[in-house]
Amino acid sequence: MSLELDIQRQVESDNLPSDEQFQQWAELALQQSQGQVAIRIVDENESQQLNKTYRHKDKATNVLSFEMELPDELGLPLQGDLVICAPVVEREAMEQNKALHNHWAHMVIHGMLHLQGYDHLDDQQAEEMESLEITLLQQLGMANPYGTVTDE
């Protein structure tokens, strides 16, 4: 499996995962043989602006996924972009009594699955996506993130 990952850090913090961790989590979630993804780590202002512009929700959110939609005949492995809001991820981990490292892994995996067409708009889709997330996180030795989570 080959994943070309571009990591853009607009926020600096000692609590952010390393490039190697981002690579490991994104590769684990990649359900195809290859791909190109950008992960942008942002503050609450940028997350809120993007969420308002693209989802019409005027608040910062943990992860936004922007799937690249190219014609198949181009044969390019572009998956898309993930925008992850560091302060929201940190706050959620604390509020939900989760290890910060584990919550970061979950957000990357969750976003990567969105880039590949997974969603949670109805119960059946949510069950399929969450089941895959749980399985992938277990491969990393991490607990089910939905045990105490109400809204991811």
Secondary structure, 3 states (H helix, E strand, C coil): CEEEEEEEECCCCCCCCCHHHHHHHHHHHCCCCEEEEEEEEECHHHHHHHHHHHHCCCCCCCEEEEECCCCHHHCCCEEEEEEEEHHHHHHHHHHCCCCHHHHHHHHHHHHHHHHCCCCCCCHHHHHHHHHHHHHHHHHCCCCCCCCCCCCC
